[in-house]
Every structure is written in structure tokens, then in C-alpha cells.
């Protein structure tokens, strides 16, 4: 179904085919150019990963900085610009922005609570670059930082809206994407409300809740369709695109209404969304009949395509369906 989507808070019309692919990088480039026209204190910086920032660079060359391959310097310069009252956006590859520049992110941005946005690609086992080029520890690192808001986005049209909302934020923001070249459009335009700090119920269901973020949202939705069609199980799917602050009220409601959780994410199984949800369960004393976490075990994942690696490490589509079945059947048996 071809449709015309009006992105929130914008007059820009983007034509796309629902369920097919759109580039998150293209959305970022268009959105930053648009925001640059409305915010004359918006700066964009990159550590030599600026191919998708051409529109902003060409329109506002005096507010664009490419520091070369130096993530630490990039974050430090962004902090300096923020001290002068600007809104810096750092765009690059997350394996390096989250680890090589971690000290600068913590001490230069989070400690003074500066409004720096870190937007990056290669979150999870994507790109076939090997373990040095996978960001699989990043959410554990970023959610541990004081003042940092952490998001992981699967629908490319959401990226622009999150960036727009972030312009009024006082503290730092982390936006995690996959490769960002071909991302599935998950939501019908206008069908969901996007608000930083609130999860999205992407599909209703009463038998269990599948929690996901980033690219695994579309996988969770596909798993839910298989469960309904082949097993008569109605799975709720929650897109927890904000991991910090986590939507604790939504987690509690899902616990009370479905009683069973399966969390699937393209990240280490411990330290990411499943760990955030577990903290809410423990802190609020929530009672569940079943809980499973699916993610990368404590291994360096190796080379391969993303779907191949998900299957290999036990959190692909079939593994998600199987975990849901086991969780439901363990209670009903």
C-alpha cells in the first residue's frame, strides 16, 4: 500500500511504501537541514562519517565540522560548542562513539549535562564488519551514564521526529540505529504516538508481551503473526525505543495484562533492554508467570549477515517464536 506520510511537526511530505525500505541516513540528513533553518545554533559534527550530512553541510558550512577519524576530539568539540549555547549533533559509527569516546561522553557531556545529541549507525550485529565494528555493548554503557537519554530506533521515519523533540532537551541524547541504509518502515503514518521516554504498543495481545527495540521490532511483529496464525497465541509487541528513561508504567501494565515477557534485542543479552526491564520488575515487585531474554551471549559474534548471526546466536525469528511458545506452554502445561 503506497501512502503519503506527513512527519510530525513538519510540513515535509515523504512518499514511501509501508513495509518496505527507507534510509534512516536520508531522514537524518533532511531533518538536520530543516532543523538548521529553524535553529541557528544547531551544529553538526562528524568523525569522517559525513556522507549523509551533505544537505546540512552545503546549506550551513559554517556550522559543520568534520574532525577526521577522531571520535574523542569530535565529542570534546561538541561539548565546547554546547558550553557556548549551541545544540551540537555528533553523527558517526556507534562502535567507536560509544567506546573509544566513552570517557569524553561521560566527563565532557554527561557530567555538565550538555544538550549534545549522539546519532550513530551500526548498532548490533549489522554491516558484516566483525566484532570490532559491532556496537553490542553500547546500550549497557550508555544507560549507565548519569543524565544520558538512550534510544534505539527501528523505523526510519521515527528518527526525524526524535531529533525534532530533542531540540528542546536540556541534557544529552543517544540515538542508536542499525546500518541506516535500508530500514523497514514499521508503522502506518499517524498510527502511533512517538514520545521520548514512552514505549509504543506496536501490536495488541493478551497471551504474552514481546519487547524489542531497533531492528528487532519488525522481527517481533513477524513472530507475533506466526504465533497467531500457526498457534493461536496473541502476542503483544512493545517497541521500547527509549531504554532510558524506561517506560516503567507500560512494563507494569504489560505484566498485569499478559503475565509473560520475552525480550529480544540485537545487543548482549545482559546489559541492554532485558536488564532494564528486569530492574523494573524487581523494583516494583511485579509478578510474572514467565520471562525469557534473547540476545547475544557472552561471545564475540564473528562475521556474517545480520539475520544469519541472529539465528546462530539464538535470537532470530524462529528462536523468538520458540521462546514465546515455551513461555506460554510452560504455564498452561
PEGIHU-V537862 format. One record per backbone hydrogen bond with DSSP energy under -1.0 kcal/mol. NH is the residue of the N-H (numbers start at 1). CO is the residue of the C=O. Records with the same first field share a line. If there is no record, write none. Layout:
NH=CO + CO
//
This chain:
3=16
5=14
7=12
10=7
14=5
16=3
18=1
19=185
20=17
22=183
25=180
27=23
28=24
29=25
30=26
31=27
32=28
33=29
34=30
35=31
36=32
37=33
39=35
42=39
43=87
44=63
45=89
46=65
48=46
53=50
57=53
58=54
59=55
60=56
63=60
64=61
65=44
67=46
70=68
74=70
75=71
76=72
77=73
78=74
79=75
80=76
81=77
82=78
83=79
85=82
86=81
87=41
89=43
90=117
91=45
92=119
94=121
96=93
97=93
98=94
101=96
102=99
105=101
106=102
107=103
108=104
110=105
111=106
114=109
116=114
117=88
118=173
119=90
120=175
121=92
122=178
123=177
124=135
126=124
133=130
135=122
141=137
142=138
143=139
145=142
148=145
149=172
150=244
151=174
152=241
153=176
158=155
162=158
163=159
164=160
165=161
166=162
167=164
168=165
169=166
173=116
174=149
175=118
176=151
177=120
183=22
185=20
191=188
198=195
200=239
202=200 + 237
203=237
207=234
209=260
210=236
211=262
212=238
214=152
216=213
217=214
220=216
221=217
222=218
223=219
224=220
225=221
226=222
227=223
228=224
229=225
230=226
231=227
233=227
236=208
237=203
238=210
239=200
240=212 + 238
241=239
243=150
244=150
248=246
251=247
252=248
253=249
254=250
255=251
256=252
257=253
258=254
259=254
261=290
262=209
263=292
264=211
265=294
267=265
268=136
269=296
276=272
277=273
278=274
279=275
280=276
281=277
282=278
283=279
284=280
286=281
289=259
292=261
294=263
296=267
299=297
309=305
310=306
311=307
312=308
313=309
314=311
315=310
320=316
321=317
322=318
323=319
324=320
325=321
326=322
327=323
328=324
329=325
330=326
332=328
333=329
//
